[in-house]
Amino acid sequence: MRKGPFLVAAAVASALLLSACEDASDPAATPATTTTAPASPTASASAAAGTIAEVVADNPEFSTLLAAVEATGLTETLSGPGPFTVFAPTDDAFAKLAGGTLDTLLEPANKDQLAAILAYHVVPAEVMAADVTAGEVTTANGAPFTVAVNGETIEITDGRGDRASVTQTDVEASNGVIHVIDTVLLPPE
């Protein structure tokens, strides 16, 4: 089964940030994102029974993210108490990366870089779609991204100016929530 590095990055970022700032989950300081599509029945059923790591592992759209999380050793973190909000890129989102980028990130020598990218997908608080507001959001990586809300459409602009759309919101897990995105977020260089 092929696994995704972005979910892993989000998990790593959340773990790192939560370890450094255990009580840094002020919802006012971390706006969430919203999307127009409801959570899929499969994802919702999985989330009801497990952690973010388990929800990711049970959803075939997150196989690349799962691989990335496992490569960085973040599975345990994403199985921890949280709360976490993970902006999870799908396999299709990972496929948009320049040729060879994903394979390079998955190499053991690039574990720290991959972990930093994954942490950039994690907000150390649970933010449901209804609570998402426009503005700058600080990630578990420590670097911010910008959220724009237009009706029910939510877009995230990463540290390099690229945009991701939230395609599915509020996939609940026992330790947080997942919002599905169509592009891998990259922190500023």
ZIBEL-V99830 format. One record per residue. RES is the residue in one small letter. PSI is psi in radians with two decimals (999 if undefined). OMEGA is omega in radians with two decimals (999 if undefined). D_LAST is the distance of its C-alpha to the last C-alpha in Angstrom with 2 decimals. Layout:
res=RES psi=PSI omega=OMEGA d_last=D_LAST
res=RES psi=PSI omega=OMEGA d_last=D_LAST
//
This chain:
res=m psi=2.25 omega=-3.14 d_last=31.03
res=r psi=2.43 omega=-3.05 d_last=27.46
res=k psi=2.73 omega=-3.03 d_last=24.90
res=g psi=2.35 omega=-3.11 d_last=21.54
res=p psi=-0.37 omega=-3.06 d_last=18.29
res=f psi=-0.64 omega=3.11 d_last=16.89
res=l psi=-0.64 omega=3.12 d_last=19.80
res=v psi=-0.76 omega=-3.13 d_last=19.30
res=a psi=-0.73 omega=3.13 d_last=15.75
res=a psi=-0.72 omega=-3.13 d_last=17.26
res=a psi=-0.73 omega=-3.14 d_last=20.08
res=v psi=-0.77 omega=-3.12 d_last=18.18
res=a psi=-0.74 omega=3.14 d_last=16.15
res=s psi=-0.76 omega=-3.12 d_last=19.52
res=a psi=-0.77 omega=-3.13 d_last=21.26
res=l psi=-0.77 omega=-3.12 d_last=18.96
res=l psi=-0.72 omega=-3.14 d_last=19.06
res=l psi=-0.61 omega=3.10 d_last=22.76
res=s psi=-0.67 omega=-3.12 d_last=23.54
res=a psi=-0.63 omega=-3.07 d_last=22.05
res=c psi=1.42 omega=-3.04 d_last=23.52
res=e psi=-0.59 omega=-3.10 d_last=26.44
res=d psi=0.49 omega=-3.11 d_last=27.64
res=a psi=0.63 omega=-3.10 d_last=24.42
res=s psi=0.71 omega=3.11 d_last=25.44
res=d psi=1.94 omega=-3.12 d_last=26.57
res=p psi=-0.52 omega=-3.14 d_last=26.66
res=a psi=-0.49 omega=-3.11 d_last=26.62
res=a psi=-0.24 omega=-3.10 d_last=23.18
res=t psi=1.55 omega=3.12 d_last=21.71
res=p psi=2.64 omega=-3.14 d_last=22.80
res=a psi=-3.13 omega=3.10 d_last=23.27
res=t psi=2.75 omega=-3.12 d_last=23.25
res=t psi=2.81 omega=3.09 d_last=26.34
res=t psi=2.93 omega=-3.06 d_last=27.43
res=t psi=-0.42 omega=-3.07 d_last=30.67
res=a psi=2.37 omega=3.10 d_last=31.60
res=p psi=2.83 omega=3.11 d_last=33.38
res=a psi=2.50 omega=3.13 d_last=32.62
res=s psi=2.63 omega=3.14 d_last=34.39
res=p psi=-0.67 omega=-3.13 d_last=37.55
res=t psi=-0.81 omega=-3.13 d_last=36.33
res=a psi=-0.71 omega=-3.12 d_last=33.12
res=s psi=-0.74 omega=-3.13 d_last=35.13
res=a psi=-0.72 omega=3.13 d_last=37.79
res=s psi=-0.74 omega=-3.09 d_last=35.35
res=a psi=-0.66 omega=-3.10 d_last=33.55
res=a psi=-0.49 omega=-3.05 d_last=36.88
res=a psi=-0.11 omega=-3.02 d_last=37.61
res=g psi=3.14 omega=3.12 d_last=34.41
res=t psi=3.02 omega=3.08 d_last=31.08
res=i psi=-0.75 omega=3.13 d_last=27.73
res=a psi=-0.70 omega=-3.14 d_last=27.55
res=e psi=-0.67 omega=3.11 d_last=31.04
res=v psi=-0.76 omega=3.12 d_last=30.42
res=v psi=-0.78 omega=-3.12 d_last=27.48
res=a psi=-0.52 omega=-3.10 d_last=29.68
res=d psi=-0.14 omega=-3.09 d_last=32.56
res=n psi=2.03 omega=-3.11 d_last=30.81
res=p psi=-0.33 omega=3.11 d_last=30.60
res=e psi=-0.21 omega=-3.11 d_last=27.86
res=f psi=0.41 omega=-3.08 d_last=25.47
res=s psi=-0.64 omega=3.13 d_last=26.34
res=t psi=-0.74 omega=3.09 d_last=22.90
res=l psi=-0.76 omega=3.11 d_last=21.39
res=l psi=-0.76 omega=3.12 d_last=24.25
res=a psi=-0.70 omega=-3.13 d_last=23.58
res=a psi=-0.74 omega=-3.14 d_last=19.99
res=v psi=-0.75 omega=3.13 d_last=21.32
res=e psi=-0.66 omega=-3.13 d_last=24.06
res=a psi=-0.51 omega=-3.13 d_last=21.90
res=t psi=-0.07 omega=-3.13 d_last=19.97
res=g psi=0.44 omega=-3.09 d_last=23.24
res=l psi=0.02 omega=-3.13 d_last=22.43
res=t psi=-0.77 omega=-3.13 d_last=25.68
res=e psi=-0.71 omega=3.13 d_last=27.50
res=t psi=-0.81 omega=-3.12 d_last=24.98
res=l psi=-0.18 omega=3.05 d_last=25.21
res=s psi=-0.09 omega=-3.11 d_last=28.93
res=g psi=-3.09 omega=-3.02 d_last=29.04
res=p psi=-0.45 omega=-3.12 d_last=30.46
res=g psi=-2.62 omega=0.11 d_last=27.43
res=p psi=2.66 omega=3.13 d_last=27.44
res=f psi=2.57 omega=2.88 d_last=24.29
res=t psi=2.10 omega=-3.11 d_last=23.10
res=v psi=2.19 omega=3.02 d_last=21.21
res=f psi=1.71 omega=-2.93 d_last=19.73
res=a psi=2.01 omega=3.07 d_last=20.76
res=p psi=2.44 omega=3.10 d_last=19.81
res=t psi=3.03 omega=3.05 d_last=22.90
res=d psi=-0.67 omega=3.11 d_last=23.52
res=d psi=-0.63 omega=3.10 d_last=23.50
res=a psi=-0.75 omega=3.10 d_last=19.99
res=f psi=-0.59 omega=-3.14 d_last=18.84
res=a psi=-0.33 omega=3.12 d_last=21.00
res=k psi=-0.28 omega=3.14 d_last=18.95
res=l psi=2.62 omega=3.12 d_last=16.03
res=a psi=2.54 omega=-3.12 d_last=16.31
res=g psi=2.26 omega=3.10 d_last=19.16
res=g psi=-0.22 omega=-3.09 d_last=18.74
res=t psi=-0.84 omega=-3.11 d_last=15.30
res=l psi=-0.79 omega=3.13 d_last=17.12
res=d psi=-0.69 omega=3.12 d_last=19.51
res=t psi=-0.77 omega=-3.14 d_last=16.92
res=l psi=-0.55 omega=-3.12 d_last=15.20
res=l psi=-0.14 omega=3.09 d_last=18.77
res=e psi=2.45 omega=-3.13 d_last=19.67
res=p psi=-0.59 omega=-3.12 d_last=20.55
res=a psi=-0.32 omega=-3.09 d_last=18.44
res=n psi=0.33 omega=-3.09 d_last=15.22
res=k psi=-0.76 omega=-3.12 d_last=16.58
res=d psi=-0.72 omega=3.12 d_last=14.15
res=q psi=-0.76 omega=3.12 d_last=11.06
res=l psi=-0.74 omega=3.12 d_last=13.34
res=a psi=-0.69 omega=3.12 d_last=14.52
res=a psi=-0.67 omega=3.11 d_last=11.23
res=i psi=-0.78 omega=3.13 d_last=10.91
res=l psi=-0.73 omega=3.13 d_last=14.59
res=a psi=-0.46 omega=3.11 d_last=14.50
res=y psi=-0.21 omega=3.10 d_last=12.30
res=h psi=0.09 omega=-3.04 d_last=15.48
res=v psi=2.37 omega=3.01 d_last=17.83
res=v psi=2.25 omega=-3.06 d_last=19.38
res=p psi=0.99 omega=3.10 d_last=21.76
res=a psi=2.81 omega=3.05 d_last=24.76
res=e psi=2.05 omega=-3.12 d_last=26.94
res=v psi=1.90 omega=3.11 d_last=26.46
res=m psi=2.75 omega=-3.07 d_last=28.91
res=a psi=-0.68 omega=-3.13 d_last=28.52
res=a psi=-0.33 omega=-3.11 d_last=31.29
res=d psi=0.03 omega=-3.10 d_last=29.36
res=v psi=2.36 omega=3.07 d_last=26.16
res=t psi=2.73 omega=3.12 d_last=25.56
res=a psi=2.56 omega=3.07 d_last=23.25
res=g psi=-2.98 omega=-3.11 d_last=20.56
res=e psi=2.39 omega=-3.13 d_last=17.44
res=v psi=2.27 omega=3.09 d_last=17.30
res=t psi=2.25 omega=-3.09 d_last=15.82
res=t psi=3.01 omega=3.09 d_last=15.06
res=a psi=-0.35 omega=3.09 d_last=16.10
res=n psi=-0.40 omega=-3.06 d_last=12.55
res=g psi=-0.34 omega=3.12 d_last=12.89
res=a psi=2.54 omega=-3.12 d_last=10.26
res=p psi=2.80 omega=2.86 d_last=12.25
res=f psi=2.94 omega=-3.08 d_last=12.91
res=t psi=2.34 omega=3.14 d_last=15.81
res=v psi=2.35 omega=3.03 d_last=19.14
res=a psi=2.36 omega=3.14 d_last=21.74
res=v psi=2.18 omega=3.11 d_last=25.30
res=n psi=1.63 omega=-3.04 d_last=27.92
res=g psi=-2.13 omega=3.11 d_last=31.08
res=e psi=0.03 omega=-3.13 d_last=30.42
res=t psi=2.28 omega=3.12 d_last=27.28
res=i psi=2.30 omega=3.08 d_last=23.96
res=e psi=2.57 omega=3.11 d_last=20.60
res=i psi=2.28 omega=3.04 d_last=17.11
res=t psi=2.12 omega=-3.08 d_last=14.27
res=d psi=-3.11 omega=-3.09 d_last=10.88
res=g psi=-0.15 omega=3.14 d_last=7.65
res=r psi=0.09 omega=3.09 d_last=7.41
res=g psi=0.02 omega=3.12 d_last=11.13
res=d psi=2.64 omega=-3.09 d_last=12.79
res=r psi=2.49 omega=3.05 d_last=15.91
res=a psi=2.49 omega=3.07 d_last=17.72
res=s psi=2.46 omega=3.04 d_last=21.36
res=v psi=2.13 omega=-3.07 d_last=23.16
res=t psi=-0.28 omega=3.12 d_last=26.06
res=q psi=2.38 omega=-3.11 d_last=27.92
res=t psi=2.89 omega=2.94 d_last=28.14
res=d psi=0.76 omega=2.98 d_last=29.80
res=v psi=1.78 omega=-3.01 d_last=30.14
res=e psi=2.59 omega=3.06 d_last=31.57
res=a psi=2.92 omega=-3.11 d_last=31.48
res=s psi=-0.34 omega=-3.11 d_last=33.32
res=n psi=0.38 omega=3.11 d_last=30.21
res=g psi=-2.65 omega=-3.07 d_last=28.33
res=v psi=2.63 omega=3.10 d_last=27.48
res=i psi=2.37 omega=2.96 d_last=25.45
res=h psi=2.18 omega=-3.07 d_last=24.37
res=v psi=2.35 omega=3.14 d_last=23.83
res=i psi=2.76 omega=-3.04 d_last=21.08
res=d psi=0.04 omega=-3.11 d_last=21.04
res=t psi=2.49 omega=3.09 d_last=17.38
res=v psi=2.32 omega=3.12 d_last=14.76
res=l psi=2.39 omega=3.12 d_last=12.12
res=l psi=2.28 omega=3.13 d_last=8.45
res=p psi=2.88 omega=3.09 d_last=6.37
res=p psi=2.64 omega=-3.14 d_last=3.79
res=e psi=999 omega=999 d_last=0.00
//
